[in-house]
Structures are given as C-alpha cells and as structure tokens.
Amino acid sequence: MLRQAVEVHQAGQLDAADALYRKVLQLRAGQPDALHFLGVLCHQRGRSGEGIRLIRMALRATPLHADAHNNLGNIHKEAGELAEAEACYRRAMACHGHHLDALSNLALVLEAQQRFQEASRAYAELVDQAPQLSLAHYLKGMYLRRHVDEIGDLEQAVACFRNAIRCDDGNVRALDALGVTLYMLGRHGEAVGAYRDWLEREPDNPVPRHMLAACGGEVAPPRADDAYVRDVFDRFAESFDEQLLKNLDYRAPQVLVDALGGVLGVPAHALDVLDAGCGTGLCGPLIRAHARRLDGVDLSAGMLEKARLRGGYDELVVAELTAYLQSRPEAWDIVLSADTLVYFGDLAEVLAAAHAALRAGGWMAFTLEALDDTAGRSELSSSGRYRHARGYVEQMLGAAGFVEARMAASALRKEVGKPVAGWVVLARKGGFAHGQA
C-alpha cells in the first residue's frame, strides 16, 4: 500500500496518495515513511505547518533518515526560514556524507543568506564530489553568474555551463544558461551557436527560436510569441521577485506608479484599473489606493498564482493581452503595464486595443526599454526584449488616438551590473472622464 501511495504521489495524484498514506497510518500508527511522504504532500498542498509536524514525527522514529531531513529543509527554505533550512541540510549531510541534494540545497541557502564565501565552498564541494554530474556544474555556473559583482566570474560561468553540457548533452537548461551568459559577455556569435544547438535538440521549443532571433541568428518577429512568453515566465515565477528586486534593482513598477500619481492626484479608491501583464502583482499594492476595482491579466498562470497569493486584485485572468483588451471596450479608467510591452516590437495593435479598452479621459501608462532614434523604430535585443525609439512610440500613440503623450527617460533595472535605459510613458484618451466638467 505504501509503494502504491508513493507511485500515485509521484504521478501527481495527490488525493489518492493522501488517502493511501492515511490508510497506512491507520494500519500501522507512526509508520515513518508514510509520515514523511504525507508531510511532503501536505506542504505541496499549502499546509506547510502540518507537513513540518509530520516529518518531525517521522524523524523521531528514524533520526538518521537523511532524505527526511533534506525534505524538511526544503519546506523551511520555501517558507523563507533559512536558518532552520540550513540546520536540516547539515543534519542530512551528517547522516549521509555524500547527500548531493542536501549539499546543493545548503549552497542555495548560504547564498540566500549572502554568505558568499561559504556558498562558494559548498558549490565547489558539490562539483568535487560529483564531477560527472551535469547539475553540479550548472548550479555552480548559475551562482557565479548571479553574483558577478560580489564573487562571480562570467568566464568561469561559461566554463561551468560547457562542463554541464559535456556531462549531459541533453541538458538544455545549461544550453539556455550558456547562451544568456555569452550574450552578457557580448559574444553574440557564440550565443547564436548555443541557441542553434538547443533548437536542434528541441525543434518545437519557442524559447531557443526566439533567442536565436534576438542574437541575430534569424529575422526578428514583430512581437514575442505567446508560447515563448508563457514558457519563460512560468519557469521564472518562483524566483521572479527575488531575482528582479534583490539582484537586478528592478524599479519599473514604482517608477510607473509614481508617474501616474502626478496626473491622478490624491488616491480616492475611485477608478477601475487594469494591471496589464501583471506578473506576480508588484504593481498591485502600489496602485491599489487609486482603485475601486483592480484587475490583472497575464499569459503566465505561474506568475498569476504568485499575484493571487500577494492579494489585492479583484480578478486575475490568464489571457493574451491584446485580445483581452479588445474584448473589453471602455472597461477601465487606467491601463498600466510595467515591462510587458517590451515583448512587442510593433506597438500599433496593442496600443489601439488599450485605447479602445479605456473610458473617455482614461490614462494608459507603461514602460519600455529605450532605443536611440537614429537606430530605427524598434529592435529585438539579445536580452530577448524589444527596445523602442521615442519618435516611434510617439507616432504609435498618436495613431492609436491618444493625446497628451508624455515620455520620460528612466533606468528600469540593472543588467550585467549596468542600468537599463528605459521610457516611462503616459498618454490620455480624449474626452472627459466621469465627473469631469
């Protein structure tokens, strides 16, 4: 029965697994494996406190169970309880000196605590213990790339990703990381080679296809494919806030809402607002004071789940932005979009849709990455995002029917340790808003 429970648990059939684990415990009270795995399942279902209690009960019966210590550490880590997680991983390693999962997890929590020298030693030990393990080289390379300013080295990261691919030719995550790192070093020709290798392995994957175009290996599309955006942000959802806010000094939501505040006046909970491309909901708390109703739309279900947990939205919808706007004429007083239109090269259709979705006198507010006017209208950069020239943006706003367009230069984030130049754009739909004379 326990084997069957584990099988259905691994297959994602959580209800069936839950019932079987509990049946085992009815037949044999305190059975440690059933307690351990039921604890993991409870955490998966959002009941982390119950999960911790059950795994601790299992460990009282089997105190040298390294996997149980490791899984208990994972629950603490995901709850942000890093000191508790570290202690669990160290106990797992004391029980089993070569527990690679516990060692890699220990490296991650040391890094999260900004104990970089200790984290470096842990990642190096992981590679030393498992020199043929592709994942070990990949994790060390990602660590080096994340912390270029503190301790990392991009050239060493490239070597790590190449070693990861040497150990496992099918490790497309390492190919992805190699392409991004080569782009960061300005070695775009080599990045093209990495993305071509990835595309050969996964010809239907939209990510290498888009990035191949971004690095100049193919003709750039007028906008990023929906499948590309969905795939990237579903994978990025778990670490999005930490990576952007802590590592990349991400400022777009705050800068955008500050600019809107200059035209909206004192917050009065009086406006219907759409957060277009809301992601994990970083704009929500900033704009909520102006909103009578706050809706969010995004292509990524993973990102929306994080926004749902953050709270503050009246409705969250998984949908493609342009089609969603087109389906809701004159629905909102404000449409704001932080770092979403950077995935549109051609802005004509999405701006026309936003104009139609606004009520008279409503405001559209969005951010873009900046392109020099002499370089053209828009350009797909090797980051995978589009940059736009001021003249082109102003032209598209006018063509869509907007008035009072305002564009201000602002740094929106950092990349490779340098500020990314951007635009903060406000534009109004003509006519009088409700209550105006």
C-alpha positions in Angstrom: 0.0 0.0 0.0 2.9 2.4 0.8 4.5 1.6 -2.6 1.2 2.3 -4.3 0.9 5.6 -2.4 4.4 6.7 -3.5 3.6 5.8 -7.1 0.4 7.8 -7.3 2.1 10.7 -5.4 4.9 10.8 -8.0 2.2 10.7 -10.7 0.7 13.8 -9.2 -2.5 12.1 -8.0 -2.4 13.9 -4.6 -5.9 13.0 -3.4 -5.3 9.3 -4.0 -1.9 9.5 -2.4 -3.2 11.3 0.6 -5.9 8.6 1.2 -3.4 5.8 0.9 -0.8 7.3 3.3 -3.5 7.8 5.9 -4.7 4.2 5.4 -1.2 3.0 6.0 -1.1 5.1 9.2 -4.4 3.6 10.3 -3.0 0.1 9.8 0.4 0.9 11.4 0.4 4.0 13.6 3.5 6.1 13.3 4.9 4.4 10.2 7.8 6.8 9.5 7.8 6.6 5.7 4.1 7.3 5.5 4.5 10.2 7.9 7.5 11.6 5.9 5.8 11.4 2.5 2.4 12.6 3.8 4.3 15.6 5.2 5.8 16.4 1.8 2.3 16.1 0.3 0.8 18.4 2.9 3.4 21.0 2.0 2.7 20.6 -1.7 -1.0 21.5 -0.9 0.0 24.6 1.0 -0.3 23.1 4.5 3.4 23.6 5.4 2.9 23.7 9.1 1.2 20.3 9.1 4.0 19.0 6.8 6.7 20.1 9.2 4.9 18.4 12.1 4.5 15.1 10.2 8.2 14.9 9.1 9.4 15.7 12.6 7.3 12.8 13.9 8.9 10.6 11.3 12.4 11.8 12.3 11.7 10.9 16.0 11.3 7.3 14.8 14.2 7.4 12.3 16.5 10.2 13.3 19.2 9.2 10.8 16.9 9.5 7.7 18.9 11.9 5.5 16.1 12.3 2.9 13.6 13.3 5.6 16.0 15.9 7.0 16.5 17.2 3.4 12.8 17.4 2.7 12.2 19.2 6.0 14.9 21.7 5.0 13.1 22.2 1.7 9.9 23.2 3.4 11.7 25.6 5.7 13.6 27.1 2.7 10.4 27.7 0.7 8.9 29.3 3.7 11.8 31.7 3.9 13.1 30.1 7.2 16.7 29.9 6.0 18.5 29.2 9.3 16.1 26.3 10.0 16.6 25.0 6.5 20.4 25.2 6.8 20.3 23.2 10.0 18.2 20.5 8.3 20.6 20.2 5.4 23.6 19.9 7.7 21.8 17.2 9.6 21.1 15.4 6.3 24.8 15.6 5.4 25.8 14.3 8.9 23.6 11.3 8.3 24.9 10.7 4.8 28.2 12.4 3.9 27.6 12.4 0.2 24.0 13.5 0.1 24.2 15.7 -3.0 20.7 17.1 -2.8 21.3 18.3 0.7 24.7 19.8 -0.3 23.2 21.7 -3.3 20.4 22.9 -1.1 22.8 24.0 1.6 24.7 26.0 -1.1 21.5 27.7 -2.1 20.5 28.8 1.4 24.0 30.0 2.2 23.8 32.1 -0.9 20.3 33.4 0.1 21.8 34.5 3.4 24.5 36.4 1.4 27.3 34.2 3.0 29.1 34.1 -0.4 32.4 32.6 0.7 30.7 29.7 2.4 28.3 29.3 -0.6 31.3 29.3 -3.0 32.9 26.5 -1.0 29.7 24.5 -1.0 29.2 24.8 -4.7 32.9 23.8 -5.3 32.5 20.8 -2.9 29.4 19.8 -4.9 31.4 19.7 -8.1 34.3 17.9 -6.4 32.0 15.2 -5.0 30.2 14.7 -8.3 32.5 15.8 -11.2 30.4 13.9 -13.8 27.0 15.3 -12.5 25.8 17.9 -15.0 23.5 19.6 -12.5 26.5 20.3 -10.2 28.3 22.3 -12.9 25.1 24.0 -13.9 24.3 25.2 -10.3 27.8 26.5 -9.8 27.7 28.4 -13.1 24.3 30.0 -12.2 25.8 31.0 -8.8 28.8 32.7 -10.5 26.5 34.4 -13.0 24.1 35.7 -10.3 26.9 37.3 -8.3 29.2 38.8 -10.8 29.5 42.0 -8.6 30.3 40.1 -5.3 32.2 37.0 -6.2 31.2 35.7 -9.6 33.0 35.5 -12.9 31.2 35.2 -16.2 34.1 33.4 -18.0 34.1 30.8 -15.2 30.3 30.5 -15.5 30.7 29.8 -19.3 33.2 27.1 -18.4 30.7 25.6 -15.9 27.9 25.5 -18.4 30.1 23.9 -21.0 31.1 21.3 -18.5 27.4 20.7 -17.7 26.7 20.1 -21.4 29.8 17.8 -21.7 28.4 15.7 -18.8 24.9 15.6 -20.2 24.4 16.5 -23.9 20.7 16.7 -23.3 20.9 19.4 -20.5 19.1 22.2 -22.4 19.0 24.3 -19.2 22.7 24.5 -19.4 22.5 25.5 -23.1 20.0 28.2 -22.2 22.3 29.5 -19.5 25.3 29.3 -21.8 23.5 31.4 -24.4 22.5 34.1 -21.9 25.9 34.3 -20.4 27.6 34.6 -23.8 25.2 37.4 -24.6 26.1 39.1 -21.3 29.8 38.9 -22.4 28.9 40.4 -25.8 29.8 37.2 -27.6 26.7 37.1 -29.7 28.1 34.8 -32.4 28.8 32.1 -29.8 25.4 32.7 -28.3 23.8 32.0 -31.7 25.7 28.7 -31.8 24.3 27.8 -28.3 20.7 28.5 -29.3 21.1 26.6 -32.6 22.3 23.6 -30.6 19.4 23.9 -28.3 16.9 24.2 -31.2 18.3 21.1 -32.8 17.6 19.2 -29.6 14.1 20.7 -29.1 12.9 22.0 -32.5 9.4 22.8 -31.2 10.6 24.9 -28.2 9.7 28.6 -28.7 12.5 29.8 -26.3 15.6 28.9 -28.4 13.8 30.1 -31.5 13.1 33.5 -30.0 16.5 33.9 -28.5 18.2 32.8 -31.8 16.4 35.8 -33.4 17.3 38.0 -30.5 21.0 37.3 -31.1 20.8 37.9 -34.8 20.6 34.3 -36.0 17.1 34.7 -37.5 14.8 37.5 -38.6 13.1 39.1 -35.6 9.4 38.6 -35.3 7.1 41.7 -34.8 6.4 40.5 -31.3 7.4 37.7 -29.0 5.5 34.5 -29.5 2.9 33.8 -26.8 4.4 30.4 -26.2 7.8 32.0 -25.5 6.5 34.5 -23.0 4.4 31.8 -21.2 7.3 29.3 -21.0 9.8 31.9 -19.8 7.6 33.4 -17.1 6.1 30.1 -15.9 9.7 28.9 -15.3 10.7 32.2 -13.7 7.6 32.6 -11.4 9.2 31.0 -8.3 12.3 33.3 -8.3 10.9 36.3 -10.2 10.6 38.8 -7.3 13.9 37.8 -5.6 15.9 38.0 -8.9 14.4 41.3 -10.0 14.1 43.1 -6.8 17.3 41.9 -5.0 19.7 41.2 -7.8 18.6 43.5 -10.6 17.4 46.6 -8.7 14.0 46.4 -10.5 12.3 49.8 -10.4 9.7 49.8 -13.2 6.5 49.3 -11.0 7.4 52.1 -8.6 8.6 54.5 -11.3 5.5 53.9 -13.3 3.0 54.4 -10.4 4.9 57.4 -9.3 4.5 59.0 -12.7 0.7 58.1 -12.7 0.4 59.7 -9.3 1.4 63.0 -10.9 -1.8 63.1 -13.1 -4.2 61.2 -10.9 -4.0 63.3 -7.8 -4.9 62.2 -4.3 -5.9 58.5 -4.1 -9.6 58.0 -3.6 -10.4 54.3 -4.4 -12.5 55.7 -7.3 -11.0 54.2 -10.5 -11.3 50.9 -12.4 -7.7 49.8 -13.1 -6.2 47.0 -15.3 -2.7 45.8 -14.5 -1.8 44.6 -18.0 0.8 41.9 -17.8 0.6 42.0 -14.0 3.1 39.2 -13.4 3.5 38.4 -9.7 1.5 41.6 -8.8 4.3 44.0 -7.9 2.2 47.0 -9.2 -0.9 45.9 -7.2 -0.1 47.3 -3.8 1.3 50.5 -5.3 -1.8 51.4 -7.4 -4.5 49.9 -5.1 -5.2 53.2 -3.3 -6.4 54.7 -6.6 -8.5 51.7 -7.5 -12.2 51.0 -6.8 -11.6 47.8 -8.8 -8.2 46.3 -9.7 -8.0 43.5 -12.4 -4.9 41.7 -13.6 -4.1 39.9 -16.8 -1.1 37.8 -17.8 -0.1 35.0 -20.1 1.7 33.1 -17.4 -0.5 31.0 -15.0 2.5 30.6 -12.7 3.0 34.3 -12.4 -0.7 34.9 -11.7 -0.6 32.3 -8.9 2.0 34.5 -7.2 -0.1 37.6 -7.7 -3.1 35.7 -6.2 -1.0 34.9 -3.1 0.1 38.5 -2.9 -3.5 39.6 -2.9 -5.2 42.9 -3.6 -6.7 42.1 -7.0 -10.5 41.7 -7.7 -9.9 39.4 -10.7 -6.9 37.7 -12.3 -7.2 36.3 -15.8 -4.8 34.2 -17.9 -5.1 35.7 -21.4 -3.1 37.2 -24.2 -3.1 41.0 -23.6 -4.2 42.4 -27.0 -7.1 40.0 -27.4 -8.2 40.6 -23.8 -8.2 44.4 -24.2 -10.1 44.1 -27.5 -12.8 42.0 -25.7 -13.5 44.7 -23.1 -14.3 48.1 -24.7 -14.4 51.1 -22.3 -13.9 48.9 -19.3 -11.2 50.8 -17.4 -10.1 54.3 -16.3 -6.4 53.2 -16.1 -4.4 50.6 -18.0 -0.9 50.3 -16.6 1.7 47.9 -17.9 5.2 47.6 -16.3 7.7 45.8 -18.6 5.1 44.0 -20.7 5.2 45.9 -23.9 9.0 45.2 -24.1 7.8 41.9 -25.7 6.1 43.8 -28.5 8.2 45.1 -31.3 5.2 46.5 -33.3 3.1 48.6 -30.8 0.3 49.5 -33.2 -2.3 46.8 -32.4 -1.8 46.7 -28.6 -1.9 50.5 -28.2 -5.1 50.6 -30.3 -6.6 47.9 -28.2 -5.7 49.7 -25.0 -7.2 52.9 -26.3 -10.5 51.1 -27.0 -10.5 49.5 -23.6 -10.2 52.9 -21.8 -13.1 55.2 -20.9 -13.0 58.8 -22.0 -10.3 60.7 -20.2 -8.6 57.5 -19.1 -4.8 57.0 -18.9 -2.5 54.5 -20.4 0.8 54.1 -18.5 3.6 51.8 -19.5 7.4 51.2 -19.5 9.6 50.4 -22.4 13.4 49.9 -22.9 14.9 52.8 -24.8 16.4 52.7 -28.3 18.3 55.6 -29.9 16.1 57.3 -32.5 18.9 57.0 -35.1 18.9 53.2 -34.7 15.3 52.7 -36.0 11.8 52.2 -34.7 12.2 49.1 -32.6 14.8 46.4 -32.2 14.9 43.0 -30.6 17.9 43.0 -28.4 19.9 39.9 -27.4 18.1 40.0 -23.9 15.0 38.7 -25.7 13.2 42.0 -25.2 12.5 44.8 -27.6 13.8 48.4 -27.4 11.8 51.3 -28.8 12.8 54.8 -30.2 11.0 57.8 -28.7 9.8 59.0 -32.1 8.2 55.7 -33.0 6.4 55.5 -29.6 5.0 59.0 -30.0 3.9 58.2 -33.6 2.1 55.0 -32.5 0.4 56.7 -29.6 -1.0 59.4 -32.0 -2.1 56.8 -34.5 -4.0 54.9 -31.7 -5.8 58.1 -30.8 -4.1 59.1 -27.6 -3.5 62.7 -26.5 -1.2 64.4 -24.0 1.6 61.8 -24.5 4.4 62.2 -22.0 7.7 60.3 -22.2 10.4 60.4 -19.5 13.8 58.6 -19.5 14.4 56.4 -16.5 16.6 53.5 -15.5 14.2 50.5 -15.0 16.6 47.7 -13.8 20.2 46.6 -14.0 21.7 44.1 -16.3 25.3 42.9 -16.2 25.7 45.5 -13.4 24.7 48.4 -15.5 21.4 50.4 -15.6 19.0 49.6 -18.4 17.8 52.8 -20.1 14.0 53.0 -20.4 11.0 55.1 -21.1 8.1 55.8 -18.7 5.2 56.7 -20.9 1.8 58.3 -20.1 -0.9 59.0 -22.6 -4.6 60.0 -22.2 -7.7 59.0 -24.1 -9.5 62.1 -25.3 -12.8 63.3 -23.9 -13.9 63.9 -20.3 -13.6 61.3 -17.6 -16.7 60.6 -15.4 -17.2 63.5 -13.0 -15.1 66.0 -15.0 -16.6 69.2 -16.4 
